[in-house]
Amino acid sequence: MTAINAPRDKYNSVWLIFFILGLGTLLPWNFFMTATMYFTSRLKDVPTVHSSNQTANVTAGDSRNVLESKFNNVMTLCAMVPLLIFTCLNSFIHQRIPQKLRISGSLTVILVVFLVTAVVVKVELAPLPFFVLTMVKIVCINSFGAILQSSLFGLAGILPASYTTPIMSGQGLAGTFAAFSMICALASGSELQDSAFGYFITACIVILLAIMSYLILPKMEFFQYYMESSRSAPSADEENKMDLLKKEREAEKRPVVNLMEDETKPTSSVFNIFKQIWVMALSVCFIFTVTIGVFPAVTVDVKSTVAGESAWEKYFIPVSCFLLFNVMDWAGRSLTAICMWPGKDSIWLPILVGLRVVFIPLFMLCNVQPRVISQTVWFSHDAWYIIFMIFFAFSNGYLASLCMCFGPKKVSQHEAETAGAIMAFFLSLGLALGAAVSFGFRAAI
């Protein structure tokens, strides 16, 4: 009904703004992960202990090794737990906190965190304070990033289904850009500190661009139309329905009561909305549980079988794992802009999602090294790994984007924002579950 009278999205400007906002949600965190080598290198800088007591030096060395070895595990914990908690909170409180405050406020906090991170690159800190400060920043980034991502998907849920695609596509490009930057830094041989400073400054520029884009968004006629429709359309529909059912029995005052009931209708319970979208919600959760379960915990330990000291051995994981995954994931997310098969009510969508579980044993049977429990390698050649990665990454991006597009479209228009927030929560739940089971998958090899 709304699409008939809707104005055109001139120059696809609203689509482009959502793409930039999608890029802004994940590019900062992707750059943060890409700079892991920089963070661990800072943890090696243990101050020299001027003492003839050898025990003091050993203790310092042990402290450094503990911080360095536990960095990735603690980073994952500090990222996924706040992401899950704050995405869940946003599903319930988004109706009480203005959308503008949630989105612009989150972007501003993330910008400040990255400015601080860029400054700290040039400041000398002892390993322990640096470790603690880094984890605090990771908690902040993922807490406000969860609110930002959830609010953004909720906002896109009000617009036509195709407007979730630019968010997913922007997030896919974020990973591709970060992986490409990592390869360029590796090829240039630049210092870790210089590369990290460049990552963080680039992230600040992207966040600033996202803030400016969001400030322009309310001025777009296309966006204004759907925001107005989301507020007014449900009341009219419900009013007509109630009038037809109760007109014969009730007095003339009854339509006023109906109108008041309609005002409360937009605050539909989260559980009732979940009952309408549970297939899409569980599907997107399962997609990311499978993906994060093996990527990168298992896939990063696959070794090339190319003999000799060729450059391919050096670039095998950066190219075949990180860059290839992000490029194909981005391609899958972007394809939903022109093709949305299977449909939102098709049984094939959950079937295809379920079939992705086959990638777990396929990657575990590649040349993952070291192997402790199982010594069986069925797919030792590099080509097998690359083929699996192509289908694995493309299916992740395409099916996840479909689920995120269809979820808000299975409910009434006034429930679409809440449905989008619920879908974002289950996406985050999938990430957290994937991170948890990844330890088991790697330990089983």
Buried (B, 14 or more C-beta within 10 A) or exposed (E): EBEEEBEEBEEEBBBBBBBBBBBBBBBBBBBBBBBBBBBBBBBEEBEEBEEEEEEEBEEBEEBBEEBBEEBBEBBBBBBBBBBBBBBBBBBEEBBEEEBEEBBBBBBEBBBBBBBBBBEBBEEEBEBEEBBEBBBEBBBBBBBBBBBBBBBBBBBBBBBBBBBBBBBBBBBBBBBBBBBBBBBEBBEEEEEBBEBBBBBBBBBBEBBEBBBEBBEEBEEBEBBEBBBEBBEEBBBEBBBEEBEEEEEEEBEEEBBEEBEEEBEEBBEBEBEEBBEBBBBBBBBBBBBBBBBBBBBBBBBBBBBBBEEEEEEEBEBBBBBBBBBBBBBBBBBBBBBBBEEBEBEBEEEEBBEBBEEBEEBBEBBBBBBBEEEEEEEEBEBEEBEBBBEBBBBBBBBBBBBBBBBBBBBBBBBBBBBBBBBBBBBBBBBBBBBBBBBBBBEEBBEEB
